[in-house]
Amino acid sequence: MGRYVDSLPLRSEIFEFWKDRIVGLVRWIDWGEPGCWACGFYYGPKYDIKRSDAGWDEILRCWDRIPLQRCHIVGRALGGSDDASNLFLLCRECHDRMPNTNIPEIFYEWARAQNWSRREDAKILDAMKAFRVEGVMVPDLERVLESEDYKLWSEGRRGLHWPQSNYASISSRLTPATTVGLAVYYLRFVSDRPLRQRSRRRTGKRSKADTVKPS
């Protein structure tokens, strides 16, 4: 098998091409806080350009480091080139969901409509529907998620998940179904039990107060 050769321009080269051309074409982009050019997914301050007086070389190095994918606006199979003018920097989920046509305007219209926050809200709503959460339950769930008692109970009962689709930014994450499912279970079956009993069942140990015999 032949060795894979990456022939695409660097992220910094794609950024340089688009930085003065993208205005009005898709959503507003903050060049100092690199994120997906469609949905706006933000990777956190790790990849930010830290200094306001950063030199151009430093700015380009930041853009080369961020784990955005270099995506063809018009795919190779449809005659698209590997030039920077035919490449956009997208998060993994947007890359997977984007339209695949030979008409760039369709891609731009789709990209303008993407919103990472709204997409995450939809996933939470889907999880709430799966666990039959009604509107009247929402305030109770919010209180549960904020309570220290719940946080103590949920330790060891939740795990990070690396999506098979690689939709996580660069690492594993708690899925909305995990968060909502645990909170609903706690509200339905756990919250009315005494704290000492919940703690003992979680650790498998009996507290000192449990072992004291009446005089």
Rosetta blueprint (number, residue, H / E / L):
1 M L
2 G L
3 R L
4 Y L
5 V L
6 D L
7 S L
8 L L
9 P L
10 L L
11 R H
12 S H
13 E H
14 I H
15 F H
16 E H
17 F H
18 W H
19 K L
20 D L
21 R L
22 I L
23 V L
24 G L
25 L L
26 V L
27 R L
28 W L
29 I L
30 D L
31 W L
32 G L
33 E L
34 P L
35 G E
36 C L
37 W L
38 A L
39 C L
40 G L
41 F L
42 Y E
43 Y L
44 G L
45 P H
46 K H
47 Y H
48 D L
49 I L
50 K L
51 R L
52 S L
53 D L
54 A L
55 G L
56 W H
57 D H
58 E H
59 I H
60 L H
61 R H
62 C H
63 W H
64 D H
65 R H
66 I L
67 P L
68 L L
69 Q E
70 R E
71 C E
72 H E
73 I L
74 V L
75 G L
76 R H
77 A H
78 L H
79 G L
80 G L
81 S L
82 D L
83 D L
84 A H
85 S H
86 N H
87 L E
88 F E
89 L E
90 L E
91 C L
92 R H
93 E H
94 C H
95 H H
96 D H
97 R H
98 M L
99 P L
100 N L
101 T L
102 N L
103 I L
104 P H
105 E H
106 I H
107 F H
108 Y H
109 E H
110 W H
111 A H
112 R H
113 A L
114 Q L
115 N L
116 W H
117 S H
118 R H
119 R H
120 E H
121 D H
122 A H
123 K H
124 I H
125 L H
126 D H
127 A H
128 M H
129 K H
130 A H
131 F L
132 R L
133 V L
134 E L
135 G H
136 V H
137 M H
138 V H
139 P H
140 D H
141 L H
142 E H
143 R H
144 V H
145 L H
146 E H
147 S L
148 E H
149 D H
150 Y H
151 K H
152 L H
153 W H
154 S H
155 E L
156 G L
157 R L
158 R L
159 G L
160 L L
161 H E
162 W L
163 P L
164 Q L
165 S L
166 N L
167 Y L
168 A L
169 S L
170 I L
171 S L
172 S L
173 R E
174 L L
175 T L
176 P H
177 A H
178 T H
179 T H
180 V H
181 G H
182 L H
183 A H
184 V H
185 Y H
186 Y H
187 L H
188 R H
189 F H
190 V H
191 S L
192 D L
193 R L
194 P L
195 L H
196 R H
197 Q H
198 R H
199 S H
200 R H
201 R H
202 R H
203 T H
204 G L
205 K L
206 R L
207 S L
208 K H
209 A H
210 D H
211 T H
212 V L
213 K L
214 P L
215 S L
